[in-house]
Amino acid sequence: MMACRGTDLFSEIDMLRAELLHNVEVTADCQRVEEEISQQDVLTRIENIILGIVTSLSKDEAPVLALPNRSSWANVSFDSAIGLQMSSGSSVTTIRSDCALSVAKFAQILKILLVIYRLIQSNSYATKRDIYYNNTQLFGSQKTVDGIVDDISCMLKVPRRSLHVEDGTRIDCNSSSAAVAVSSNIDGIRNIVSCAKFVLIVEKDATFQRLLDDDFCTKLSPCIIITGKGVPDVNSRLMVRKLWDTLHIPIFALVDADPHGIEIMCIYKYGSVAMSFEAHSLTVPSVMWLGLLPSDLQRLRVPEDALIPLTRTDENKLTSLLKRPYLTSQPDWQKEMELMQQTKVKAEIQSLAAIGPDYLTNIYLPNKLRYGGWV
C-alpha cells in the first residue's frame, strides 16, 4: 500500500465523496455495525462443540462436526448494503471421526480449536504459520491450516479476528522512498489519519510498481494505492474496508479488462462465497470501476495487436459473472461486460503502453479521475 500526496484537487472526486457520504448517512441504521463478540462468548461456543463430542462418545456414538458449506452459491444471499452474506440455515458438510476420508480433518479441527481456546484464554495471538509449525506432521501443509481457520470462524459464527489468529503477512505502505510494515492484525490498527482524496485498488503488483516508478502519486491529488497482488487475501480486503470505515473517501478499482480482473474487483466490492459469513467486515459496496473498461479499448483505439481473444474459459466465466445476483444493481457494469462478450476480446492494463509508454500514469488515470470516468 502506498499513501500519496499531491496538489491537484479533483472536483468530480469531491462530488462523488459527497454523494457517498449522503448515501452512507453515518447513523446506526445505515452503518453495517457488527455486534462485538466477547472472548467469553467465543470460549463458550468452543466449549459447546467439545461438549457435543463428549456427549456422542458417552453414548458410544462417533462424534461428527458440521461445517457450513462455504463453496455453494445456494448458501449465500445478496444484500446491496453488505454484499454476499451467508444465509441462515445453510447446508453443511459433515466431518466424521469414524470415516477414513475425514478423520484426519476431524483431528486437525480439534487441534486448532485447542490452540484458539488457549490463545483467547491468555489474550495472546498467533499467526497461521505458527499453528502450522506447531504440528507439521498433523497438518501436512500451510494451506490446510488456512482453510480450517476459516472453517472454524464460519462454524462458530464469529469474525476471524475474534479467534486471535493472524495471517502473519505484511502489507507494504510506501512513501516515495521508504516502505512501512503494517500489522497483520488489521483490527488493531488505530488512529488512521490521512488527507487522501481517494483509494485506488490495483489488481496486479506489476502495475502497482509501475505507478510507483512513474511517481504517480505526486502527479495527482493526495491518495492511497493498495494492491492485493491478484486475488486479494483477507488482510487486503480488511485493509480496504478499514480505510473506507475510517476515511469515507471514494474507492476505485484498476483491473484488467478481462473476466478475471472483473471478478477480483467484485470480491473487494461484494465479497466471495467462501467468506460470505464475514461479509460485514470484508466488503465495500461503494467501490467504483475506474478501469480498464472494455469501452475504453474502443474509445482509445487500443491497437488490435495489444488485444487478446477471449478463451472458452473466459466466455464461461463472463456468462457466470453476468448471472450473479449483484449485477442486477449495476447496469453500467453489465453493459461493459456485454460489450466484452460482443467484441470477444480482453486486454491487460499494460496494453495502454501500446498507445504510449507513459500513457497510463500521465494521461489515462489523470483524465479518468479528473472527468469522472468511472462506472
N, C-alpha and C positions, 0 to 999 in steps of 0.2 A: 504494500500500500504506500502511496506517496501523497503527502499534503503539499499543496502548491499555493503560491501567492503571485498575484499579478496586479494590473491596474485596470484592465477593461472591465466594465460592468455591462452585462447583457440584459437589456430591458425585457426581452422575451422570457428569459430565465426567471427574472424577478416576478413577472406576471404569473408564470407557472407556479412559482412558490406560493404566491398569494392565493391562487386557486386551490392548491393542495392544502394549505392551512385552513381555508374555508371549508373544504370537504372533510378535513380531519375533525375540526371543531373539538379541540382537546378537552373533552368532558368525559365523564365516567361512561356515558352511553356510547361514545364513538371510539374511545380508546379500546384496544384489544388487550386489556389488562389480564394477565394470567394470575390466577389465585396462587399465592405463595404456599408451598407445601413445606411444612416444618420437618426438621430432621426426625423428630419422633414419629411423624406420620409415615415417613419412608421406612423407618425401622419396623414399625408395626406391620406394614404391608409385606415386608420380607418375612417377618415372623409368621404371618398368616400362611404364606406359601410353605414354609418349613412345617408348620402345624398340619397342613394338609397332607404333606408327605408322611409325617409321623403317624397320622390317623390311618392312612392307607396301609402302612406297614403293620399297625396294630390289628388290622382286620385281615392280615395275611393277603393283602392286595398289592399289586405292583404300582408304585407311585407314577403319576402322569403329570406333566406340566403342559399347560395350554398357552401357546403364544399366538397373539393376534397376527393374522396373515398380512404382512407388510408389502406384498408384491401384487396384490389384486386390486384392480380399479373398482371392483364391486364393493370394496370395503371403504371407499372414500366418497366424500361429498364435496361439493364446491360452494364456498361462501365468498362472495365478491369482496367482502371486507377482510377476509383472512387468507383465502386461497384453498388449497386442498387440505381437508382435515379428515381424520379417521372417523367413520360413522360408529355410533353406539351399536352394540350387538353385531359387530363384525365377525366374520368367520375366523376360526382359529386352526392352528396346526398343533397337533399333539406330539409331545416328545415323551416317549415311553421308556421306562427304566428296564423293561423286560424284552426289549426289541434290539436285536443286534445292530440294526441300522441307525438307531437313535440313542443307544445307551451312552455312547461317548459324549454326545452333545448334552445329554442329561447331566452327566458328571461335570462337564465344563460350565454349565449354567450354575450349578450348585457352588462350584469353586469360586466363580466370580461374584455370586451373591454373598458368599462369606467374606470375600475381600471388601466388597462395597459396605457390608454391615460394619466391619471393623473400622473402615475409613470414616464413616459417618459417626460412629461412637466416639472416635478420637478426634473428630473435627479436623481431619487431615485429608490430603489429596494425593492421588497417584495418577500417573499417565497410563494410557492403554499399553504403552511399551513396557512399563513397569510390571503390569499384570501379566503380560506375555512371558517375560523373563522370570516371573515367579514360579512358572511350571511349564517350560517349553515342551516337555515331553507330552503333557496332557493336551495342550492347545494345538501343537503342531505348526501353527502359523500365526502371524500377527493379524491377518485377515479374519481368522476365526474369532479372535478376541474382539475385534472391531464390530463384527456383526452381532455377537452375543450381547455386548454392552447396549447396542441399540434395541435388541430384542427385550432385554430386561427393562430398559426405560419404558418401552411400549407396554410390557406386561404389567408393570407397577403403576402405569399411567402417571408418570412423573417426568418433568423435563430432565434431560440427561445431566445438566449441571447439578441437579439435586443428588446425583449418585456419587459426587466427589471424584469423578473420573475425568481427566483432561486428555486432549488429543496428544499433547506433547510435541506439537509443531509450533512454528513461528510464522507470523505474518510480518513481512518486511515493510517498515514505514520509512520511506526515503525522502530526505531533503535533496537539495541539488548535489550534495556531496557525501552524505552520510546515511547509513541505514540504522534503524532503531527496531529492536526486537519487541514485539507485543506479546504479552502473556497469552497462553492458550486458554486461560480461564477468562473468557470474554466477559462473563457476568461480573468479574472482579474489577473490570476497568471502570474507573470513576472520573468524574470531572473532565469530560471531553470539552475542550474549548477550541473553537475554530471560526474563522471568518469566511470559510469556504462558501461559494455560491451554489455549488452542485457537487455531486459524487458521480464519477464515471467508472462503471464496471467494465473492465476489459476482459474479453474471453481468453485470449492467449497471452502467455508470458512473453512471447517474441514481440507481439505488438506493444505490450506494456513497456518492454525495454526500449523499443524504438521511440516511443513517446518520451521516455527519459532522455535518450540520446539526442533527440531533436529539441530538447528544452521546452517541451510542450507547455509546461505549467507557468513558465514566465511569460509566455505569449498570450495567455488567456486570463480570465477572471480567477480569483482565488478558488482552488478546487481540490478535491481529494480523488485520487485514482487508485483503484484496487483491482487485483486480479486473483481469480481462483485457479489459474493455470489450467483451464479446461473445465471439466465438470467440477463444480465447487464442492469442497469438503464442508462439513458442518460449521467449522470455525469461520470460514469465509462468509457463509450465509449469516451466521450470528453477528459478525462484524458489520456487515451491510445493514442488518436490522438495527443494530446498536446505533449506528450513525444516523439512521432515519429517526429512531425514537428520540435521540438526543438533539439533533440539529434541525430536523424537519425542513430539509432542503431537497430540491429535485434530484432524483437518481436516474441516470441514463445508462443504457447498455450499449456497448460497442462489440458486436459479434459478427462472425462470418455470415454472408448471405447464403446460408445453407440450412437444411433441416436440423443438423446437429447444433449449430450455433443458436438457432431459434429455441431449441429445447433447453439449452443451457440458460438462456435468458428467462424462460418460463419457470425454471427451477428457482431462480432468485425471486421472481415475481409471485408465483403461485405455489411453489413448493413441489414436492415429489411424493409419489405414492408411498415409498418406503419410509419417509419421515413425516407422514401426514399427521401422526399422533402428536407431533411437536410443532405444528404449523404456526401457532401463535407467536413463537419466538424466532421463526426462521424465514417467514415470507414478508415481502414488501410489495403489496399490490399497486403501489404508486410508481413502480419502475416504468420508465418510458424507453421505447426502442429508438435509439438515435441513429444507428447504422450497423452494419451496412445493409441498406434496404434493397430488395430486388428492383424496385422502381429507380433507385439510384443508378443501377447498371445501364439502364436505357437513357435516363436523363443526362448522365455524364458521358455517355457514349464510351463506356469502358471497352477497349479493344477486344475483339472476339477471341483472340488467342490467349487472353487472360481469363476467359470464362471456361467453366468445366461442365460438361454434360452431366445431368442427374443420372445416377445409377438406379437400378431397380430398388435397391435398399433405400436410397434417398426418397424415391417416389412413395414407397410404402410408409416410410417414416412421416413424410409430409401429409399423406392421407390420414394417418393415425393422429397427428397433431391437430388437424382440422376438425376431428371428431371429439376432441377433448372439451369438457363442459365449460371451461373458462373462455374459450374462443368466441362464444356467442356474445360475450360482452366486449369484444374487441373487433369491430367490423373493419377498422383500418388495417389491423394485423391480418385479418382474413384476406383482404384484398391483396396485400403484399404476397402472402403465401399462395394465393390462387394465381397471381402473376408468375410466380416461380413455377407452378405447375404447367402453365401455358407455354412459357419460354423454354422449359426443360433444361435450364442452366443454373449453375450456382457459382459463387465466387468467394474467395477469401479476401479479408481486409487488405492483404498485401497486393491484391490486383490493382489497387489505386496507384501503385507505383508505376504501372504501365502508362498512366497519364503524365506523371511527373514524379521524380524521386522523393520530393518533399510534399507532395500533394496532400497526403493525409493530415499532416500537422499544420501546414501553412495555409491551406485553403479549405479542404473538406470539413474538418472539425470546427474551425472558427466560424465558417459560414453556417453550418448546421446549428451551432449554438446561438449565433447572433440573430438568425432569422427564424428560429423555431422550427427547424427541420426534423422534428421527431414525431412519432406516432404512438 
